[in-house]
Amino acid sequence: MDLGTIAKHSTLHAKPSGLILQYGTAGFRAEAEHLDHVMFRMGLLAVLRSKQTKSTLGVMVTASHNPEEDNGVKLVDPLGEMLAPSWEEHATCLANAEEQEILRVLANILEKEAVDLQQEAFVVIGRDTRPSSEKLSQSVIDGVTVLGGQVHDYGLLTTPQLHYMVYCRNTGGQYGKATTEGYYQKLSKAFLELTKQASCSGDGYRSLKVDCANGIGALKLREMKHYFSQGLSVQLFNDGTRGKLNHLCGADFVKGHQKPPHGMEMKANERCCSLDGDADRIVYYYHDADGHFHLIDGDKIATLISSFLKELLVEIGESLDIGVVQTAYANGSSTRYLEEVMKVPVYCTKTGVKHLHHKAQEFDIGVYFEANGHGTALFSTAVEMKIKQLAEELEDKKRKAAKMLGNIIDLFNQAAGDAVSDMLVIEAILALKGLTVQQWDALYTDLPNRQLKVKVADRKVISTTDAERRAVTPPGLQEAIDDLVKKYKLSRAFVRPSGTEDVVRVYAEADSQESADRLAYEVSLAVFRLAGGIGERPQPVF
């Protein structure tokens, strides 16, 4: 390790004074102009992690659903997973180190993680379409090369595509070819094999309007759509030709505002969906005949997918261990439907996709989706092998069901939540079951809910337990919430501190929108009073 060269290059990517950043589930996010030093340093860290794991590492330059002016970076571990928690700490430490501390921090990581500097390192890089992404990617490359790492720059990719590339490279091509062409072919082949089995036909089941958030998803779907055009016709909106990334469009806008994106015309009962800026989230929606907007979020996506997987397992006579993983934000109606109607076990974890992913890995088949539309299904290696074997051995109807299950396994991007992969799975299931978007929506009715946030002097005064569903501190807060919840039917409420700013997030649901709104407001007042609220007191939303 040439310390002089590292120090020299580091000064070319100087850290702004006073800037402190935290590596979270989404990596680092900030205004793009403040991230040059972070990118260089994450290039350094990726090399060390690659050497330690003797594997290809990924670095993705994106800020997902954040405004266009922001950017961010996250590292992708060898099996397409998020960075290991101990290395998240190293990332935070390295990003925040003052210039004179850089070499000491690197030496500390080398010692703690027993990194062999003689080991080769290989890093692959992807980026989204933000104006700042190309230059910031170059800063990552500078960090990789200064430590002697080899680099392959894929250029423009969705975040899930980069996860896929890393997974492919570290499994010797068994998972698929580590190219965009390989990605398109793998998913499209599985989708077309599945939809061949659909008995229904006609445009009603075969066309879809897609809001691409003016992001990378538009570029990649435009390249990919002819691969699966026999099974599905997609019409792209907010495709980046005009309009800003994530501005008044995209999955986060639609979910948060409960209304369609700008720039998309919707006819009654027409199936529509929105991706987010880096194409790892998806939500569906439609207008009914009366013009009312209906959102189909991650909860209903998880319900559709897990129910179909269970039906296929029953068909082939296999009682595999299947589980659905949710967060506290999942609508209570979805949890009840899965547990009581579909008899599928449901588990709750802390908010953050890494928590859901790890829990889902405990099952033969684990399905996880956050309500915001970020999720996937994971299948253990043993299950993959067993299903492929059954597809060869079983007779007639059972063999058909086993082959369908095998196609679904191939169709999911198991390395990460992938909006394009999820979209094709959903479209295949709707076609196979002959379901309209209204029938899917009618599986259960969401309980009315409301989310609010309360500004506090210090969010750390709130600590939680039971997958963030109960407050431990400050004293008296959980008791106050419990008393308020008792006043309303089918109600629940919880509070949790934001991971990035001094606010407390409040969630409430009840049997009517008026009750959910009132409960959320009353809980917000309790937070303001007991947890050091600052600024204007919470106002009623009803």
C-alpha positions in Angstrom: 0.0 0.0 0.0 1.7 3.2 -1.2 0.7 5.6 1.6 2.1 8.6 -0.2 0.1 8.0 -3.4 -3.1 7.5 -1.3 -2.6 10.7 0.6 -1.9 12.6 -2.6 -5.0 11.3 -4.4 -7.1 11.9 -1.2 -6.3 15.6 -1.2 -7.7 15.8 -4.8 -11.0 14.6 -3.3 -11.0 16.8 -0.2 -13.7 16.5 2.5 -15.8 19.6 3.2 -15.2 20.8 6.7 -17.8 19.9 9.3 -19.7 17.4 7.1 -20.8 14.3 9.0 -22.5 11.4 7.2 -23.9 8.1 8.3 -23.9 4.9 6.2 -27.4 3.5 6.5 -29.6 0.9 4.7 -29.4 3.0 1.6 -25.7 3.8 1.9 -24.7 7.4 1.9 -27.1 10.1 0.7 -26.5 13.9 0.5 -26.4 16.8 -2.0 -24.3 15.7 -4.9 -21.8 18.6 -4.5 -20.7 17.3 -1.1 -20.0 13.7 -2.1 -16.7 13.6 -4.1 -14.6 12.7 -1.1 -17.1 10.0 0.0 -17.0 8.4 -3.5 -13.2 8.3 -3.5 -13.1 6.7 -0.1 -15.8 4.1 -0.9 -13.6 3.1 -3.8 -10.8 2.5 -1.3 -13.1 0.6 1.0 -14.5 -1.6 -1.8 -11.0 -2.7 -2.6 -10.3 -3.7 1.1 -13.7 -5.6 1.3 -12.9 -7.3 -2.1 -9.5 -8.4 -0.8 -11.0 -9.7 2.5 -13.8 -11.7 0.9 -11.7 -12.7 -2.1 -14.7 -11.8 -4.2 -16.0 -9.2 -6.7 -17.5 -6.2 -4.9 -20.1 -3.7 -6.3 -20.4 0.1 -5.9 -23.6 1.7 -7.0 -23.8 5.5 -7.4 -27.5 6.5 -6.9 -29.8 8.3 -4.5 -32.8 6.3 -5.5 -36.0 8.2 -4.9 -34.3 11.4 -3.6 -34.5 14.6 -5.6 -32.2 15.0 -8.7 -29.8 17.4 -6.9 -28.9 14.6 -4.4 -26.7 11.6 -5.0 -25.4 8.7 -3.0 -23.4 5.5 -2.9 -23.7 2.0 -1.6 -21.5 -1.0 -1.6 -22.8 -4.4 -2.7 -21.4 -7.5 -1.0 -20.4 -10.7 -2.8 -23.8 -12.4 -3.1 -25.6 -9.3 -4.2 -26.4 -8.4 -0.6 -26.1 -5.2 1.3 -22.8 -4.4 3.0 -22.1 -6.3 6.2 -22.9 -4.3 9.4 -19.3 -4.2 10.7 -18.3 -2.7 7.3 -21.1 -0.1 7.5 -19.3 1.2 10.6 -16.0 1.3 8.7 -17.7 3.2 5.8 -19.0 5.8 8.3 -15.6 6.1 10.0 -13.7 6.5 6.7 -16.2 9.0 5.1 -16.0 11.2 8.2 -12.3 11.1 8.8 -10.4 14.3 8.5 -7.6 14.4 5.8 -4.8 13.7 8.3 -6.7 10.7 9.7 -7.3 8.8 6.4 -4.2 6.6 6.6 -4.8 5.7 10.3 -8.4 4.7 9.6 -7.4 2.5 6.7 -4.7 0.9 8.8 -7.3 0.2 11.5 -9.6 -1.5 9.0 -6.7 -3.6 7.7 -5.9 -4.8 11.2 -9.5 -5.3 12.4 -10.6 -7.3 9.3 -7.2 -9.1 8.7 -7.1 -7.9 5.1 -4.4 -9.5 3.0 -3.0 -6.7 0.8 -1.4 -9.2 -1.5 -4.9 -10.5 -2.4 -6.2 -9.3 -5.8 -9.3 -7.0 -5.7 -12.0 -6.6 -8.4 -14.8 -4.0 -8.2 -17.7 -3.4 -10.5 -19.5 0.0 -10.7 -22.9 1.2 -11.8 -24.6 4.5 -11.8 -28.1 6.1 -12.3 -29.0 8.9 -14.7 -28.4 11.9 -12.4 -26.3 14.7 -13.9 -23.7 14.2 -11.2 -23.4 10.4 -11.4 -20.8 10.1 -14.1 -18.3 12.4 -12.4 -18.9 10.8 -9.0 -18.4 7.3 -10.5 -15.0 8.5 -11.7 -14.1 9.4 -8.1 -15.0 5.9 -7.1 -12.7 4.5 -9.9 -9.9 6.8 -8.6 -10.2 5.2 -5.2 -10.2 1.7 -6.5 -7.2 2.1 -8.8 -5.1 4.0 -6.2 -5.2 0.8 -4.1 -4.4 -1.4 -7.1 -7.8 -2.8 -7.5 -9.2 -3.9 -10.9 -12.4 -2.2 -12.0 -15.2 -2.8 -14.5 -17.5 0.2 -15.1 -20.9 -1.0 -16.3 -22.0 2.6 -16.7 -25.8 3.2 -16.5 -27.6 0.4 -14.6 -30.5 0.1 -12.3 -29.5 -0.7 -8.7 -30.9 -4.2 -8.9 -28.9 -4.9 -12.1 -25.7 -4.1 -10.3 -26.7 -6.5 -7.5 -27.3 -9.1 -10.2 -23.9 -8.5 -11.9 -22.1 -9.0 -8.5 -24.0 -12.2 -7.7 -23.4 -13.6 -11.2 -19.6 -12.9 -11.1 -19.3 -14.5 -7.6 -21.2 -17.7 -8.5 -19.2 -18.4 -11.6 -22.0 -17.6 -14.0 -24.4 -20.2 -12.4 -26.9 -17.5 -11.5 -26.7 -15.9 -15.0 -24.5 -14.0 -17.3 -23.0 -10.9 -15.8 -24.2 -8.6 -18.6 -27.3 -6.5 -19.3 -28.1 -8.9 -22.1 -27.8 -11.8 -19.7 -30.1 -10.1 -17.3 -32.7 -9.3 -20.0 -32.6 -12.9 -21.4 -32.9 -14.6 -18.0 -35.9 -12.7 -16.8 -37.7 -12.5 -20.2 -37.3 -16.3 -20.9 -38.8 -17.2 -17.5 -41.6 -14.7 -18.0 -42.5 -16.0 -21.4 -42.4 -19.6 -20.2 -44.8 -18.7 -17.4 -47.3 -16.7 -19.5 -47.5 -19.5 -22.1 -49.5 -21.4 -19.4 -52.1 -18.7 -19.1 -55.5 -19.7 -20.4 -56.9 -16.2 -20.7 -56.0 -14.0 -23.6 -56.7 -10.5 -24.9 -55.3 -7.0 -24.3 -57.0 -6.6 -21.0 -54.4 -8.8 -19.3 -51.4 -8.0 -21.5 -50.8 -4.2 -21.5 -49.4 -2.0 -18.8 -48.6 1.7 -18.3 -45.3 2.2 -16.5 -44.2 5.5 -14.8 -40.4 5.4 -14.9 -39.8 8.4 -12.6 -37.7 10.0 -15.3 -35.0 7.6 -14.1 -32.7 4.8 -15.2 -35.7 2.4 -15.3 -36.9 4.1 -18.5 -33.7 3.5 -20.2 -33.4 -0.1 -19.2 -37.1 -1.0 -19.9 -36.8 0.6 -23.3 -33.8 -1.8 -24.0 -35.6 -4.8 -22.5 -39.2 -4.6 -23.6 -38.8 -6.2 -27.0 -37.5 -9.3 -25.2 -40.8 -10.0 -23.5 -43.2 -8.2 -26.0 -44.9 -11.5 -26.9 -46.2 -11.7 -23.3 -46.7 -8.1 -22.3 -46.9 -4.7 -24.0 -45.6 -1.8 -21.8 -46.1 1.9 -22.4 -43.5 4.1 -20.8 -44.3 7.5 -19.2 -42.0 9.9 -17.4 -39.2 8.3 -19.5 -36.5 11.0 -19.0 -37.0 12.8 -22.3 -38.5 15.7 -20.3 -39.2 16.3 -16.6 -36.9 16.0 -13.6 -36.0 12.7 -11.9 -38.5 11.8 -9.2 -40.3 15.2 -9.5 -44.1 14.7 -9.2 -43.7 11.1 -10.3 -42.2 7.7 -9.3 -43.2 5.1 -6.7 -42.4 7.3 -3.7 -44.5 10.2 -5.0 -47.5 7.9 -5.8 -47.3 6.0 -2.4 -46.8 9.2 -0.4 -49.4 11.4 -2.1 -51.9 8.6 -2.8 -52.5 9.9 -6.4 -51.2 9.2 -9.9 -48.0 10.7 -11.2 -48.0 13.8 -13.4 -47.6 13.0 -17.1 -49.7 9.8 -17.2 -53.3 9.6 -18.6 -55.3 6.8 -16.9 -58.5 5.3 -18.2 -60.9 3.5 -15.9 -59.7 0.2 -14.6 -56.4 0.4 -16.5 -53.5 -1.3 -14.9 -50.6 1.2 -14.1 -47.5 1.0 -12.1 -44.6 3.3 -11.0 -40.9 2.6 -10.5 -38.7 4.7 -8.3 -35.6 6.6 -9.5 -33.2 3.5 -9.5 -35.9 0.9 -10.2 -35.8 -1.1 -7.0 -39.3 -0.2 -5.9 -42.7 -0.7 -7.5 -46.3 0.2 -6.7 -49.5 -0.5 -8.8 -52.6 1.6 -9.0 -55.8 2.3 -11.1 -58.8 4.6 -11.3 -62.2 2.9 -10.9 -65.2 3.7 -13.0 -66.1 6.6 -10.7 -62.7 8.1 -11.0 -61.5 7.1 -7.5 -57.8 6.3 -7.2 -56.8 2.9 -5.8 -53.2 2.2 -4.7 -51.8 -1.3 -4.6 -48.7 -1.2 -2.5 -46.0 -3.6 -1.3 -48.4 -5.3 1.1 -50.8 -6.4 -1.6 -47.9 -7.3 -3.9 -46.5 -9.6 -1.1 -50.0 -11.1 -0.7 -50.5 -11.8 -4.4 -47.0 -13.5 -4.7 -47.0 -15.5 -1.5 -50.6 -16.7 -2.1 -49.7 -17.9 -5.6 -46.5 -19.6 -4.4 -48.5 -21.5 -1.7 -51.1 -22.6 -4.3 -48.3 -24.1 -6.4 -46.7 -25.9 -3.4 -50.1 -27.4 -2.6 -50.5 -28.4 -6.2 -47.2 -30.4 -6.2 -47.8 -31.7 -2.7 -44.8 -30.0 -1.1 -45.0 -28.6 2.4 -42.0 -26.2 2.3 -41.4 -23.6 5.0 -42.8 -20.4 3.5 -43.0 -17.1 5.4 -43.9 -13.5 4.7 -41.8 -10.7 6.3 -43.3 -7.3 6.9 -42.5 -4.2 8.9 -44.7 -2.3 11.4 -45.9 -0.2 8.5 -47.7 -3.1 6.9 -51.4 -2.6 6.9 -53.2 -4.7 9.6 -55.6 -6.1 7.0 -52.8 -7.6 4.9 -51.4 -9.4 8.0 -54.8 -10.7 9.0 -55.6 -11.9 5.4 -52.3 -13.8 5.1 -52.5 -15.4 8.5 -56.2 -16.2 8.7 -57.3 -16.7 5.1 -54.1 -17.9 3.3 -52.7 -19.6 6.4 -49.2 -18.1 5.6 -47.1 -17.2 8.6 -46.1 -13.5 8.9 -43.1 -12.1 10.7 -42.3 -8.5 11.6 -38.9 -6.9 11.6 -37.5 -3.4 12.1 -37.9 -1.0 9.2 -35.1 -1.2 6.6 -34.9 -3.7 3.7 -31.7 -5.3 5.2 -33.7 -6.5 8.2 -36.4 -8.0 6.0 -33.9 -9.7 3.7 -32.0 -11.4 6.6 -35.3 -12.7 8.1 -36.5 -14.0 4.8 -33.3 -16.0 4.4 -34.4 -18.1 7.4 -37.2 -19.9 5.3 -37.2 -22.3 2.4 -39.2 -19.6 0.6 -39.2 -16.1 2.1 -41.3 -13.3 0.6 -40.6 -9.7 1.9 -42.0 -6.4 0.8 -42.0 -3.0 2.5 -45.2 -1.1 2.0 -43.3 1.3 -0.2 -42.9 -1.5 -2.8 -39.3 -2.6 -2.2 -39.1 -6.4 -2.0 -38.6 -9.8 -3.5 -38.9 -13.5 -2.9 -35.9 -15.6 -1.8 -35.6 -19.3 -2.4 -33.0 -21.5 -0.6 -30.5 -23.4 -2.8 -32.0 -26.7 -1.6 -35.5 -25.5 -2.7 -34.2 -24.5 -6.2 -32.6 -27.9 -6.7 -35.7 -29.8 -5.4 -38.1 -27.9 -7.6 -36.0 -28.5 -10.7 -35.9 -32.2 -9.8 -39.7 -32.3 -9.3 -40.2 -30.6 -12.7 -38.5 -33.6 -14.3 -40.1 -36.4 -12.1 -43.7 -35.5 -11.5 -46.5 -36.3 -13.9 -48.9 -34.1 -15.8 -50.6 -31.4 -13.7 -48.0 -31.6 -10.9 -45.1 -31.3 -13.3 -46.7 -28.2 -14.8 -47.0 -26.6 -11.4 -43.4 -27.5 -10.6 -42.2 -26.0 -13.9 -44.1 -22.8 -13.1 -42.5 -22.6 -9.7 -39.1 -23.1 -11.4 -39.9 -20.2 -13.8 -40.8 -18.0 -10.9 -37.6 -18.8 -9.1 -35.7 -17.7 -12.3 -37.8 -14.6 -12.7 -37.0 -13.2 -9.3 -33.8 -11.2 -8.9 -33.0 -12.8 -5.6 -30.0 -10.6 -5.1 -32.2 -7.6 -4.3 -35.6 -6.1 -4.6 -36.0 -5.3 -8.3 -38.9 -3.3 -9.7 -38.6 -4.8 -13.2 -38.4 -8.4 -12.0 -41.3 -7.8 -9.6 -43.4 -6.3 -12.4 -42.9 -9.3 -14.6 -43.8 -11.7 -11.7 -46.9 -9.7 -10.9 -48.0 -9.6 -14.6 -47.4 -13.4 -15.0 -49.4 -14.2 -11.9 -52.3 -11.9 -12.9 -52.4 -13.6 -16.3 -52.2 -17.1 -14.9 -54.9 -16.5 -12.4 -57.1 -14.5 -14.8 -57.3 -11.6 -12.3 -58.1 -8.0 -13.2 -56.4 -5.3 -11.2 -59.8 -4.7 -9.4 -60.0 -8.3 -8.4 -56.5 -8.2 -7.1 -57.3 -5.1 -5.1 -60.4 -6.7 -3.7 -58.5 -9.6 -2.0 -58.8 -7.5 1.2 -59.6 -3.9 2.1 -56.8 -1.8 3.7 -57.6 -0.3 7.0 -57.5 3.5 6.8 -54.2 4.9 8.0 -52.2 8.0 8.5 -48.5 8.8 8.8 -47.3 12.0 10.4 -44.0 13.3 11.7 -43.1 15.4 14.8 -40.0 17.6 15.1 -38.0 16.9 18.3 -34.8 18.4 19.7 -33.1 14.9 19.8 -34.6 11.8 18.1 -32.4 9.6 20.3 -34.8 10.1 23.2 -37.1 7.6 21.5 -36.0 4.0 21.7 -38.2 1.0 20.7 -38.6 -2.7 21.0 -40.8 -5.4 19.4 -39.7 -4.6 15.8 -40.2 -0.9 16.5 -43.9 -1.4 17.5 -43.5 -0.3 21.1 -41.7 2.6 22.6 -39.3 1.9 25.6 -38.3 5.6 26.2 -39.2 8.3 27.1 -41.1 7.1 30.2 -44.9 7.3 29.8 -45.0 7.5 26.0 -46.0 3.9 25.3 -48.7 4.0 28.1 -50.1 7.2 26.5 -50.2 5.5 23.1 -51.9 2.4 24.6 -54.6 4.6 26.2 -55.3 6.5 22.9 -55.5 3.3 20.9 -58.2 1.9 23.2 -60.5 4.7 22.1 -60.8 3.5 18.5 -62.0 0.3 16.7 -59.5 -2.0 14.9 -56.8 0.5 15.8 -53.1 0.5 16.4 -50.4 3.1 16.5 -46.6 3.2 16.9 -43.8 5.8 16.8 -40.2 5.4 15.7 -37.3 7.9 15.3 -36.1 8.8 11.8 -32.8 7.4 10.8 -31.6 10.6 9.2 -33.2 13.7 10.9 -34.5 14.8 14.3 -38.1 13.8 13.7 -40.3 11.1 15.1 -42.5 9.2 12.7 -46.0 8.4 13.8 -48.2 5.7 12.2 -51.9 5.0 13.1 -54.7 2.9 11.6 -58.3 2.5 12.6 -61.7 1.4 11.2 -62.3 4.8 9.5 -60.1 7.5 8.0 -61.5 10.1 10.5 -60.5 7.8 13.4 -57.0 7.1 11.9 -56.4 10.8 11.4 -57.6 11.7 14.9 -55.5 8.9 16.5 -52.4 9.9 14.5 -52.9 13.5 15.6 -53.4 12.6 19.3 -50.3 10.3 19.3 -48.3 13.2 17.7 -49.4 15.5 20.6 -48.2 12.9 23.1 -44.8 12.7 21.3 -44.5 16.5 21.2 -45.3 16.6 24.9 -43.2 13.7 26.2 -40.3 13.5 23.7 -39.1 17.1 23.5 -41.1 18.5 20.6 -39.8 21.7 19.0 -41.4 24.3 16.7 -45.1 24.4 16.0 -47.3 21.9 17.8 -48.8 19.2 15.7 -52.0 20.3 13.9 -55.2 18.2 13.3 -55.3 16.6 9.9 -59.0 16.0 9.8 
